[in-house]
Amino acid sequence: MVHKIDKARTTRRSTDDDLMEDAEAVNLAADWADISQGLRKDLGHQLYSQWIRPIQLGRIDKETGTLDLYLPTEFAANWVNDRFRDRLQLAWKIARSEVRQVRVQVHPGRRQLPELNLDDSRRPANDGASTIAVAAGTIGDVGFTGSVGLDPSLTFAAFVTGDANVLACNAAQRMAAAEKPQFSPLYLKAATGQGKTHLLHAIGHAYLQAHPRARIFYCSAERFMVEFVQALKANQMIEFKGRLRSFDLLLVDDIQFIIGKASAQEELLYTIDALLAEGKRLVFAADRAPQALDGVEPRLLSRLSMGLVADIQAADIELRKKILESKLSRFAPLSVPEDVIDFLARTITRNIRELVGGLNKLIAYAQLTGQEVSLQLAEEQLTDILSANRRRITIDEIQRTVCQFYRIDRSEMSSKRRARAVVRPRQVAMYLSKVLTPRSYPEIGRKFGGRDHSTVIHAVRLIEDLRQRDADMDGDVRSLLRQLES
């Protein structure tokens, strides 16, 4: 009898757990419907349909606050991670307080790569459209029509130029023009997030306009490797080579990832030779110059650098401002103050992707919460991006700047004087030392005349409180932060 009761309790408990999981799934789905609707408006139908609609909801890890979002391919997961993860994460945080982060990945049950489709009979029939452009698919799947995989927002019209990237942009436009370019291949070299992928997509769009019947293939070097290995295992190398060499324009991103793969390097070498011999166009992009690609066969290095190597330098502050201002046109009539643009351009300096991501995150937060975009909101909501971009500031530099600001002698930072005109600047310097440096409370105390760590803790908490209550103090601290971070 006891056994039957225990079994019944276990069954009931299992049923209750299932009901709770079902209810959780329903609530997640309802929230996702609202979030999706907002993303559809922001991104437009094409981007939404291609990248957001395929997302499947996973579960929330209650301990870490991580929500899993699944996509069917690794390419799609990486793309969404790079471009939309911050926006997705912010939307979910606002919708559900228990979500602290989102994790975009391939569904665990779908990690196998798609097989190469080289059978013409299984390909969708051409619907009569003249353009055949393949991107983000497989080399064998050449039945798509239209600019599949080319991001419609990444065009030359949307690419903002400055001294840092004008050469690369002009070279890319020449490569896409109707007339035959004076050089091929074009090799775009730039650090992460500086615009080389944007130019690859822009070349694809412009080339299709100039050559409506063009056949284009856009992929990453890693994708090329996957296709090559699959064809090799399937004994379909003849078909693989034939398909690859049938394209009029070959766009290969992140070529540095082909390092060390001897057989694939050899096939790429032969493909380059075959396409160049037929007057076709090739564009490669990487985060380093051809000569810096360790482990690459010398003949391939020679081919990669035989055309034009165009370097994209890090954007200066004026170019960063121009880029932010160009992006703002998408958010009209939302108003973003000039001091916010200046602050973002001055502090987010590592790459353009982070800069634009910071702007998108700030505006999305403002729109979703109904707040106005302000300098304070930017400082509060972009702490992770800002901290990653801050240059290394020393306590000595902080003390010197604070003393100049309050017009006191540098020796007062270490003195025992208790006059308010000296104590308050000293406390501000301690606060800034904690905010802007990785130093511990005891380390900061030693730099202020050997003071105890409790004194530093008191100063930090006091200034934090004063910033909330005293507009003058908050203004002083903001002004000092701008000086120190410029």
DRENZA-567781 format. One record per residue (C-alpha): residue in three letters; x, y, z. Coordinates in steps of 0.2 Angstrom, whole numbers, padded with zeros to 4 digits, always signed. Layout:
BEGIN
AlaXYZ;...
This chain:
BEGIN
Met+0000+0000+0000;Val+0014+0012+0004;His+0022+0008-0012;Lys+0007+0012-0022;Ile+0005+0029-0012;Asp+0023+0034-0016;Lys+0021+0029-0034;Ala+0005+0040-0035;Arg+0014+0055-0027;Thr+0029+0053-0039;Thr+0017+0052-0053;Arg+0008+0068-0047;Arg+0024+0077-0044;Ser+0030+0073-0061;Thr+0013+0079-0069;Asp+0014+0095-0059;Asp+0032+0098-0065;Asp+0027+0095-0083;Leu+0012+0107-0081;Met+0024+0120-0074;Glu+0036+0118-0089;Asp+0021+0119-0101;Ala+0016+0135-0092;Glu+0033+0142-0093;Ala+0034+0138-0112;Val+0018+0147-0115;Asn+0024+0162-0106;Leu+0040+0162-0115;Ala+0031+0160-0132;Ala+0020+0175-0127;Asp+0035+0186-0123;Trp+0044+0181-0139;Ala+0029+0185-0149;Asp+0029+0203-0142;Ile+0048+0204-0144;Ser+0047+0198-0162;Gln+0034+0210-0167;Gly+0046+0224-0161;Leu+0061+0217-0170;Arg+0051+0215-0186;Lys+0047+0234-0186;Asp+0065+0239-0182;Leu+0074+0227-0194;Gly+0062+0226-0209;His+0053+0211-0216;Gln+0068+0204-0226;Leu+0081+0204-0211;Tyr+0068+0198-0199;Ser+0062+0184-0210;Gln+0080+0178-0214;Trp+0088+0179-0196;Ile+0075+0181-0182;Arg+0060+0171-0188;Pro+0070+0154-0188;Ile+0074+0157-0169;Gln+0067+0143-0158;Leu+0065+0146-0139;Gly+0075+0135-0127;Arg+0074+0135-0108;Ile+0079+0148-0095;Asp+0093+0142-0083;Lys+0086+0148-0066;Glu+0103+0148-0058;Thr+0112+0158-0071;Gly+0097+0168-0079;Thr+0103+0162-0096;Leu+0090+0159-0110;Asp+0094+0148-0124;Leu+0089+0153-0142;Tyr+0092+0140-0156;Leu+0095+0142-0174;Pro+0097+0128-0187;Thr+0114+0131-0193;Glu+0131+0137-0186;Phe+0132+0151-0199;Ala+0115+0158-0194;Ala+0119+0157-0175;Asn+0136+0166-0178;Trp+0127+0179-0188;Val+0114+0183-0176;Asn+0126+0183-0161;Asp+0137+0196-0170;Arg+0123+0207-0175;Phe+0108+0205-0164;Arg+0113+0197-0148;Asp+0114+0213-0138;Arg+0097+0219-0145;Leu+0089+0202-0141;Gln+0097+0202-0123;Leu+0090+0219-0119;Ala+0073+0215-0125;Trp+0072+0199-0115;Lys+0079+0208-0099;Ile+0065+0220-0101;Ala+0052+0207-0104;Arg+0057+0195-0090;Ser+0067+0201-0075;Glu+0074+0183-0073;Val+0083+0183-0090;Arg+0101+0190-0087;Gln+0108+0185-0104;Val+0104+0176-0119;Arg+0114+0162-0128;Val+0112+0160-0147;Gln+0118+0143-0153;Val+0114+0129-0165;His+0101+0117-0158;Pro+0110+0102-0149;Gly+0100+0090-0160;Arg+0105+0098-0176;Arg+0124+0101-0175;Gln+0128+0090-0190;Leu+0132+0100-0205;Pro+0121+0100-0220;Glu+0126+0088-0234;Leu+0132+0095-0250;Asn+0118+0095-0263;Leu+0126+0092-0280;Asp+0111+0083-0288;Asp+0104+0095-0301;Ser+0087+0086-0301;Arg+0085+0090-0282;Arg+0088+0108-0284;Pro+0073+0120-0285;Ala+0069+0125-0303;Asn+0075+0142-0309;Asp+0060+0154-0308;Gly+0066+0164-0323;Ala+0075+0177-0313;Ser+0091+0182-0321;Thr+0102+0183-0306;Ile+0110+0168-0298;Ala+0119+0173-0282;Val+0124+0160-0269;Ala+0129+0166-0251;Ala+0128+0158-0234;Gly+0123+0141-0243;Thr+0133+0127-0250;Ile+0143+0128-0266;Gly+0132+0115-0273;Asp+0116+0124-0270;Val+0116+0136-0285;Gly+0098+0136-0288;Phe+0094+0151-0277;Thr+0088+0167-0286;Gly+0092+0184-0279;Ser+0105+0190-0267;Val+0103+0176-0254;Gly+0114+0179-0239;Leu+0119+0197-0244;Asp+0114+0208-0230;Pro+0103+0221-0239;Ser+0109+0235-0226;Leu+0127+0233-0231;Thr+0128+0243-0247;Phe+0140+0256-0253;Ala+0127+0269-0249;Ala+0127+0264-0231;Phe+0146+0264-0230;Val+0153+0280-0222;Thr+0170+0285-0228;Gly+0185+0294-0220;Asp+0204+0294-0222;Ala+0205+0277-0213;Asn+0195+0268-0226;Val+0193+0278-0242;Leu+0206+0268-0252;Ala+0198+0251-0248;Cys+0180+0258-0252;Asn+0186+0265-0269;Ala+0195+0249-0273;Ala+0179+0239-0269;Gln+0168+0250-0280;Arg+0180+0248-0294;Met+0179+0229-0292;Ala+0160+0229-0293;Ala+0159+0241-0308;Ala+0153+0236-0325;Glu+0170+0239-0333;Lys+0184+0226-0330;Pro+0195+0231-0315;Gln+0213+0235-0316;Phe+0217+0223-0302;Ser+0211+0206-0296;Pro+0211+0199-0283;Leu+0206+0213-0271;Tyr+0212+0209-0253;Leu+0204+0219-0239;Lys+0214+0219-0223;Ala+0206+0226-0207;Ala+0205+0222-0189;Thr+0189+0215-0182;Gly+0174+0226-0184;Gln+0182+0239-0195;Gly+0171+0237-0211;Lys+0179+0223-0222;Thr+0163+0212-0221;His+0152+0227-0225;Leu+0163+0230-0241;Leu+0161+0212-0246;His+0143+0213-0245;Ala+0142+0230-0254;Ile+0153+0223-0268;Gly+0140+0209-0270;His+0125+0221-0271;Ala+0134+0233-0283;Tyr+0141+0219-0295;Leu+0123+0212-0296;Gln+0117+0229-0302;Ala+0130+0230-0315;His+0130+0212-0320;Pro+0112+0206-0318;Arg+0115+0188-0324;Ala+0130+0186-0313;Arg+0134+0171-0302;Ile+0141+0175-0285;Phe+0147+0165-0271;Tyr+0150+0173-0254;Cys+0157+0163-0239;Ser+0169+0162-0225;Ala+0185+0153-0227;Glu+0179+0141-0214;Arg+0163+0138-0224;Phe+0174+0134-0239;Met+0184+0122-0229;Val+0168+0113-0224;Glu+0162+0112-0242;Phe+0179+0105-0247;Val+0180+0091-0234;Gln+0162+0086-0237;Ala+0165+0085-0256;Leu+0181+0075-0253;Lys+0172+0062-0242;Ala+0158+0060-0254;Asn+0170+0058-0269;Gln+0162+0073-0277;Met+0177+0084-0280;Ile+0175+0085-0299;Glu+0157+0092-0296;Phe+0164+0103-0282;Lys+0177+0111-0293;Gly+0165+0113-0307;Arg+0153+0122-0297;Leu+0166+0133-0288;Arg+0174+0138-0304;Ser+0157+0143-0313;Phe+0155+0159-0302;Asp+0159+0176-0309;Leu+0163+0184-0292;Leu+0170+0175-0278;Leu+0169+0183-0261;Val+0179+0175-0246;Asp+0179+0182-0229;Asp+0191+0178-0215;Ile+0204+0170-0226;Gln+0215+0168-0211;Phe+0205+0153-0205;Ile+0212+0143-0220;Ile+0229+0142-0212;Gly+0237+0125-0211;Lys+0224+0116-0222;Ala+0236+0110-0236;Ser+0223+0101-0247;Ala+0211+0115-0246;Gln+0224+0128-0249;Glu+0229+0119-0265;Glu+0211+0118-0271;Leu+0209+0137-0268;Leu+0225+0141-0277;Tyr+0219+0131-0292;Thr+0202+0140-0291;Ile+0210+0157-0291;Asp+0221+0153-0306;Ala+0206+0146-0315;Leu+0195+0161-0312;Leu+0208+0174-0315;Ala+0212+0165-0332;Glu+0194+0168-0337;Gly+0194+0186-0332;Lys+0183+0183-0317;Arg+0184+0193-0300;Leu+0190+0188-0283;Val+0189+0197-0267;Phe+0197+0191-0250;Ala+0196+0199-0233;Ala+0206+0195-0218;Asp+0212+0203-0201;Arg+0230+0203-0207;Ala+0241+0206-0222;Pro+0244+0191-0234;Gln+0262+0190-0228;Ala+0257+0188-0210;Leu+0246+0173-0214;Asp+0257+0159-0205;Gly+0256+0142-0212;Val+0250+0147-0229;Glu+0258+0139-0244;Pro+0269+0152-0253;Arg+0261+0150-0270;Leu+0244+0154-0262;Leu+0252+0169-0253;Ser+0258+0175-0270;Arg+0241+0174-0278;Leu+0232+0183-0263;Ser+0244+0198-0264;Met+0246+0199-0283;Gly+0232+0211-0285;Leu+0228+0225-0273;Val+0230+0224-0254;Ala+0219+0238-0247;Asp+0221+0242-0229;Ile+0207+0248-0218;Gln+0214+0258-0203;Ala+0206+0261-0186;Ala+0193+0275-0188;Asp+0197+0292-0180;Ile+0185+0301-0170;Glu+0178+0312-0184;Leu+0174+0296-0194;Arg+0166+0288-0179;Lys+0155+0303-0177;Lys+0150+0302-0195;Ile+0146+0284-0194;Leu+0135+0287-0178;Glu+0126+0302-0187;Ser+0123+0291-0202;Lys+0115+0277-0192;Leu+0104+0290-0183;Ser+0094+0293-0199;Arg+0086+0275-0196;Phe+0079+0281-0179;Ala+0070+0297-0184;Pro+0061+0306-0176;Leu+0071+0300-0160;Ser+0082+0314-0154;Val+0100+0310-0148;Pro+0109+0324-0141;Glu+0126+0330-0148;Asp+0135+0327-0132;Val+0129+0308-0132;Ile+0136+0306-0150;Asp+0152+0315-0144;Phe+0153+0304-0129;Leu+0151+0287-0139;Ala+0163+0292-0152;Arg+0176+0297-0140;Thr+0175+0282-0128;Ile+0170+0267-0140;Thr+0186+0266-0150;Arg+0191+0248-0152;Asn+0180+0245-0168;Ile+0165+0251-0178;Arg+0155+0236-0174;Glu+0155+0240-0155;Leu+0152+0258-0158;Val+0136+0255-0169;Gly+0131+0241-0157;Gly+0132+0253-0142;Leu+0121+0266-0151;Asn+0109+0252-0156;Lys+0108+0246-0138;Leu+0106+0263-0131;Ile+0092+0268-0143;Ala+0083+0251-0141;Tyr+0083+0253-0122;Ala+0076+0271-0123;Gln+0063+0266-0135;Leu+0058+0250-0125;Thr+0057+0260-0108;Gly+0051+0276-0115;Gln+0066+0286-0108;Glu+0074+0300-0117;Val+0092+0297-0123;Ser+0104+0306-0112;Leu+0122+0306-0107;Gln+0117+0298-0090;Leu+0107+0285-0099;Ala+0122+0281-0110;Glu+0134+0279-0095;Glu+0122+0268-0086;Gln+0117+0256-0099;Leu+0133+0254-0109;Thr+0145+0250-0094;Asp+0151+0234-0102;Ile+0156+0242-0118;Leu+0163+0257-0111;Ser+0174+0248-0098;Ala+0181+0237-0112;Asn+0186+0252-0122;Arg+0193+0263-0108;Arg+0211+0266-0109;Arg+0222+0262-0094;Ile+0221+0276-0082;Thr+0232+0278-0067;Ile+0229+0284-0049;Asp+0243+0297-0052;Glu+0234+0304-0067;Ile+0217+0304-0057;Gln+0225+0314-0043;Arg+0234+0326-0055;Thr+0217+0330-0064;Val+0207+0332-0049;Cys+0219+0344-0041;Gln+0219+0354-0057;Phe+0200+0354-0057;Tyr+0198+0360-0039;Arg+0214+0371-0039;Ile+0223+0363-0025;Asp+0241+0357-0023;Arg+0245+0339-0027;Ser+0252+0336-0010;Glu+0234+0338-0002;Met+0230+0320-0009;Ser+0242+0313+0004;Ser+0241+0326+0018;Lys+0231+0324+0034;Arg+0222+0341+0032;Arg+0203+0340+0036;Ala+0197+0356+0028;Arg+0182+0353+0017;Ala+0191+0362+0003;Val+0204+0348+0003;Val+0194+0333+0010;Arg+0180+0333-0004;Pro+0192+0333-0019;Arg+0202+0319-0010;Gln+0186+0309-0009;Val+0182+0312-0027;Ala+0199+0306-0032;Met+0197+0290-0022;Tyr+0180+0287-0030;Leu+0187+0290-0047;Ser+0201+0278-0043;Lys+0189+0264-0039;Val+0178+0267-0054;Leu+0192+0269-0067;Thr+0206+0258-0061;Pro+0206+0239-0056;Arg+0215+0244-0039;Ser+0208+0237-0023;Tyr+0203+0248-0008;Pro+0219+0245+0001;Glu+0230+0249-0014;Ile+0220+0265-0017;Gly+0222+0269+0002;Arg+0241+0268+0000;Lys+0242+0280-0014;Phe+0233+0293-0003;Gly+0245+0294+0011;Gly+0244+0277+0017;Arg+0226+0278+0022;Asp+0216+0263+0029;His+0204+0254+0016;Ser+0189+0259+0026;Thr+0193+0277+0023;Val+0192+0273+0004;Ile+0176+0263+0006;His+0168+0278+0015;Ala+0174+0290+0002;Val+0167+0280-0013;Arg+0150+0277-0004;Leu+0149+0296+0000;Ile+0152+0302-0017;Glu+0140+0289-0025;Asp+0127+0296-0013;Leu+0131+0314-0016;Arg+0130+0311-0035;Gln+0112+0306-0032;Arg+0107+0321-0021;Asp+0118+0335-0027;Ala+0118+0340-0045;Asp+0134+0351-0043;Met+0144+0336-0037;Asp+0137+0325-0051;Gly+0142+0338-0064;Asp+0159+0339-0056;Val+0162+0320-0057;Arg+0155+0319-0075;Ser+0167+0333-0081;Leu+0181+0324-0073;Leu+0176+0308-0081;Arg+0176+0316-0098;Gln+0193+0324-0095;Leu+0201+0307-0089;Glu+0193+0297-0103;Ser+0196+0308-0118;
